[in-house]
Amino acid sequence: MKTKIILLLTVFSMQLTNAQLKPIAYSDGNQKLNGFGILAKKVSASKPGILILPAWKGIDVHSKEVAQQLSDLNYNAFVADIYGEGNYPTNTQEAGKQSGYYKTNYLEYQKRIELAMQQLIKMGTNPDQIVVIGYCFGGTGALEVARSKMSVQGVVSFHGGLEKEVSRFVNPIDTKVLVLHGADDPYVSVPSITNFQNEMRNAKADWQMVYYADAVHAFTEPAAGNDNSKGAAYNEKADKRSWEHMKLFLKEVLK
């Protein structure tokens, strides 16, 4: 078994040399999944890693750029494929249907996240030094990681959906939680925010929530344009500030 693990780590190291983002195929049963991995730019004894959960259209330019930036900060990074080959959305209607399925069937969402985390660990990442971050639909996934009690040090949600079904039991949350939220996001209602915050209190979580002025949904996504009236738009100031808040969080939880 030890020899097999060493061989697997060697293969992944060969695939991910020179801090370049590389495609990595894995699977959930018969469903092929296609993620992307990148090693830290500099060798680190602790080998911390970040799992990236993309927005509702799946792996995109933005999630890949985030992986590269995290590599530059000396973190291993892996971009998860939640939907799987043959199921990638081509428009917003399909994206809404696919993401809605996994929000409802949250145990399947959690399983796909766990499978991606295994790939991050196979890259040589220290399993005790992992943070999960997510954008929009992926932000919802990051919170599901905290709810599922996966063994991670922290989760970060960028403009993600916050609320779970009210019928679900509130389990204690041990991992640290950071929510980065557009103050004018029309897709997350005030009752949803209240319910989420009450959930965090009832779960005895160590949580933070930061609001960004004049920011709506998708404020980190340049492709969203800059028209706030559409409900989703890029906000450069919020993007930069949220990135710095995440960096501080990573330094705290990945000591």
Secondary structure as the mmCIF struct_conf table of DSSP 4:
data_model
#
loop_
_struct_conf.conf_type_id
_struct_conf.id
_struct_conf.beg_label_comp_id
_struct_conf.beg_label_asym_id
_struct_conf.beg_label_seq_id
_struct_conf.end_label_comp_id
_struct_conf.end_label_asym_id
_struct_conf.end_label_seq_id
HELX_RH_AL_P HELX_RH_AL_P1 LYS A 2 GLN A 15
TURN_TY1_P TURN_TY1_P1 LEU A 16 LEU A 16
HELX_RH_3T_P HELX_RH_3T_P1 THR A 17 ALA A 19
STRN STRN1 LYS A 22 ASP A 28
TURN_TY1_P TURN_TY1_P2 GLY A 29 ASN A 30
STRN STRN2 GLN A 31 ILE A 38
BEND BEND1 LYS A 41 LYS A 42
BEND BEND2 ALA A 45 SER A 46
STRN STRN3 GLY A 49 LEU A 53
TURN_TY1_P TURN_TY1_P3 TRP A 56 LYS A 57
BEND BEND3 ILE A 59 ILE A 59
HELX_RH_AL_P HELX_RH_AL_P2 VAL A 61 ASP A 72
TURN_TY1_P TURN_TY1_P4 LEU A 73 ASN A 74
STRN STRN4 ASN A 76 VAL A 79
BEND BEND4 ILE A 82 TYR A 83
TURN_TY1_P TURN_TY1_P5 GLU A 85 GLY A 86
BEND BEND5 THR A 90 ASN A 91
HELX_RH_AL_P HELX_RH_AL_P3 THR A 92 THR A 104
BEND BEND6 ASN A 105 ASN A 105
HELX_RH_AL_P HELX_RH_AL_P4 TYR A 106 LYS A 122
TURN_TY1_P TURN_TY1_P6 MET A 123 GLY A 124
TURN_TY1_P TURN_TY1_P7 PRO A 127 ASP A 128
BEND BEND7 GLN A 129 GLN A 129
STRN STRN5 ILE A 130 TYR A 135
TURN_TY1_P TURN_TY1_P8 CYS A 136 CYS A 136
HELX_RH_AL_P HELX_RH_AL_P5 PHE A 137 SER A 148
TURN_TY1_P TURN_TY1_P9 LYS A 149 LYS A 149
BEND BEND8 SER A 151 SER A 151
BEND BEND9 GLN A 153 GLN A 153
STRN STRN6 GLY A 154 PHE A 158
BEND BEND10 HIS A 159 HIS A 159
TURN_TY1_P TURN_TY1_P10 VAL A 166 SER A 167
BEND BEND11 ARG A 168 ARG A 168
BEND BEND12 THR A 175 THR A 175
STRN STRN7 LYS A 176 GLY A 182
TURN_TY1_P TURN_TY1_P11 ALA A 183 ASP A 184
TURN_TY1_P TURN_TY1_P12 PRO A 186 TYR A 187
BEND BEND13 VAL A 188 VAL A 188
HELX_RH_AL_P HELX_RH_AL_P6 VAL A 190 ASN A 202
TURN_TY1_P TURN_TY1_P13 ALA A 203 LYS A 204
STRN STRN8 TRP A 207 TYR A 212
TURN_TY1_P TURN_TY1_P14 ALA A 213 ASP A 214
STRN STRN9 HIS A 217 HIS A 217
TURN_TY1_P TURN_TY1_P15 ALA A 218 THR A 220
HELX_RH_3T_P HELX_RH_3T_P2 PRO A 222 ALA A 224
BEND BEND14 ASN A 226 ASN A 226
HELX_RH_3T_P HELX_RH_3T_P3 ASN A 228 LYS A 230
BEND BEND15 GLY A 231 GLY A 231
STRN STRN10 ALA A 232 ALA A 232
HELX_RH_AL_P HELX_RH_AL_P7 GLU A 236 VAL A 253
#
